[in-house]
Amino acid sequence: MTDMLQVRILRIDQGRNDIPLPQYATKGSAGMDICAAVTEDMIVQPGETVLVPTGFIIELPLGYEAQIRPRSGLAIKHTIGILNSPGTIDSDYRGEVKIILTNFGKSQYVIHRGDRIAQMIIARYERVQWQEASSLAESGRGGGGFGHTGIALKKDS
């Protein structure tokens, strides 16, 4: 497909060529799977947070970010998540992409070389310029937030 965004990617170590670059698992996948480029098994104890290398650097165009998100299978089966989800990789960052994984469970978890540990979505963003105002337009919601509408879906009367 030629209409896809072209993004430059660099493996930081030729010794890690066995680790797949980020890739879509299916035609309908929004996120690309990211694999662990660990040199040996990494044990994550319950309550522990680790920084997992991926072995690559990306060069995003200005106006784009990479969002790092957890994998649902790791979350439901092993209670492994990403602490700062979604994590943001800025377009001007040129360091190795690393994943902040946390073991929220009660059992240790082992990360093996090449395991799929996260997913990455490339997204366009807008920069804003603030316009300080003395008032804002009213809305039906107003300042209500943090669960003010309750849990149950309200039925029409």
C-alpha positions as semicolon CSV with decimal commas, in nm:
position;residue;x (nm);y (nm);z (nm)
1;M;0,000;0,000;0,000
2;T;0,153;0,328;-0,105
3;D;-0,091;0,546;0,092
4;M;0,058;0,433;0,424
5;L;0,266;0,673;0,632
6;Q;0,636;0,598;0,582
7;V;0,832;0,595;0,910
8;R;1,205;0,535;0,936
9;I;1,320;0,273;1,187
10;L;1,670;0,171;1,290
11;R;1,784;-0,143;1,471
12;I;2,036;-0,025;1,731
13;D;2,229;-0,350;1,745
14;Q;2,282;-0,591;1,457
15;G;2,304;-0,865;1,719
16;R;1,931;-0,820;1,779
17;N;1,817;-0,883;1,419
18;D;1,625;-1,190;1,537
19;I;1,377;-0,962;1,713
20;P;1,092;-0,871;1,475
21;L;1,033;-0,503;1,407
22;P;0,692;-0,375;1,520
23;Q;0,423;-0,533;1,303
24;Y;0,047;-0,567;1,272
25;A;-0,085;-0,910;1,372
26;T;-0,392;-0,889;1,146
27;K;-0,525;-0,675;0,863
28;G;-0,761;-0,499;1,104
29;S;-0,508;-0,436;1,384
30;A;-0,475;-0,074;1,493
31;G;-0,164;-0,138;1,699
32;M;0,164;-0,299;1,601
33;D;0,303;-0,563;1,836
34;I;0,636;-0,475;1,997
35;C;0,873;-0,752;2,103
36;A;1,118;-0,767;2,393
37;A;1,484;-0,740;2,292
38;V;1,615;-0,876;2,622
39;T;1,944;-1,066;2,611
40;E;1,831;-1,310;2,881
41;D;1,501;-1,385;3,055
42;M;1,377;-1,094;3,265
43;I;1,184;-1,186;3,579
44;V;0,926;-0,931;3,692
45;Q;0,826;-0,980;4,054
46;P;0,476;-0,891;4,181
47;G;0,450;-0,514;4,223
48;E;0,772;-0,457;4,028
49;T;0,815;-0,221;3,733
50;V;1,086;-0,283;3,471
51;L;1,216;-0,108;3,161
52;V;1,224;-0,351;2,869
53;P;1,442;-0,280;2,562
54;T;1,298;-0,316;2,211
55;G;1,616;-0,281;2,007
56;F;1,491;-0,005;1,777
57;I;1,479;0,373;1,729
58;I;1,215;0,550;1,520
59;E;1,205;0,878;1,329
60;L;0,850;1,006;1,328
61;P;0,742;1,296;1,108
62;L;0,659;1,624;1,283
63;G;0,293;1,618;1,389
64;Y;0,294;1,246;1,480
65;E;0,350;1,053;1,801
66;A;0,385;0,685;1,881
67;Q;0,151;0,568;2,156
68;I;0,267;0,268;2,358
69;R;-0,020;0,063;2,496
70;P;-0,061;-0,261;2,691
71;R;-0,154;-0,590;2,527
72;S;-0,493;-0,712;2,645
73;G;-0,380;-1,077;2,665
74;L;-0,096;-0,991;2,904
75;A;-0,335;-0,782;3,112
76;I;-0,610;-1,040;3,154
77;K;-0,396;-1,356;3,171
78;H;-0,094;-1,229;3,366
79;T;-0,196;-0,886;3,511
80;I;0,094;-0,724;3,324
81;G;0,038;-0,363;3,220
82;I;0,208;-0,043;3,122
83;L;0,239;0,204;3,405
84;N;0,213;0,524;3,199
85;S;-0,043;0,403;2,948
86;P;-0,050;0,524;2,687
87;G;0,315;0,620;2,678
88;T;0,413;0,882;2,420
89;I;0,716;0,875;2,191
90;D;0,764;1,228;2,054
91;S;0,868;1,294;1,695
92;D;1,203;1,443;1,804
93;Y;1,302;1,153;2,035
94;R;1,593;0,950;1,894
95;G;1,666;0,706;2,174
96;E;1,578;0,339;2,196
97;V;1,209;0,275;2,247
98;K;1,172;0,103;2,584
99;I;0,857;-0,028;2,747
100;I;0,768;0,038;3,113
101;L;0,602;-0,288;3,221
102;T;0,448;-0,341;3,564
103;N;0,347;-0,668;3,723
104;F;0,017;-0,586;3,895
105;G;-0,037;-0,953;3,983
106;K;0,055;-1,183;4,267
107;S;0,293;-1,414;4,075
108;Q;0,624;-1,345;3,907
109;Y;0,620;-1,307;3,531
110;V;0,905;-1,399;3,296
111;I;0,977;-1,198;2,981
112;H;1,156;-1,403;2,716
113;R;1,353;-1,274;2,418
114;G;1,110;-1,195;2,137
115;D;0,794;-1,198;2,352
116;R;0,524;-0,956;2,238
117;I;0,504;-0,713;2,531
118;A;0,318;-0,404;2,410
119;Q;0,156;-0,246;2,111
120;M;0,231;0,079;1,932
121;I;-0,006;0,310;1,747
122;I;0,119;0,597;1,533
123;A;-0,117;0,894;1,564
124;R;-0,138;1,247;1,434
125;Y;-0,170;1,522;1,694
126;E;-0,246;1,894;1,697
127;R;-0,050;2,161;1,880
128;V;-0,253;2,441;2,034
129;Q;-0,205;2,803;2,127
130;W;-0,395;2,900;2,441
131;Q;-0,634;3,193;2,425
132;E;-0,689;3,314;2,778
133;A;-1,054;3,407;2,834
134;S;-1,263;3,567;3,106
135;S;-1,545;3,311;3,057
136;L;-1,627;2,994;2,862
137;A;-1,942;2,876;2,684
138;E;-2,194;2,684;2,893
139;S;-2,250;2,311;2,830
140;G;-2,512;2,061;2,937
141;R;-2,254;1,870;3,140
142;G;-2,095;2,169;3,308
143;G;-1,832;2,075;3,565
144;G;-1,972;1,726;3,630
145;G;-1,712;1,453;3,617
146;F;-1,553;1,161;3,800
147;G;-1,861;0,937;3,785
148;H;-2,130;1,201;3,829
149;T;-2,360;1,019;3,581
150;G;-2,351;0,695;3,782
151;I;-2,285;0,338;3,668
152;A;-2,618;0,215;3,529
153;L;-2,736;0,318;3,184
154;K;-3,035;0,547;3,229
155;K;-3,350;0,445;3,041
156;D;-3,555;0,703;2,852
157;S;-3,880;0,790;3,028
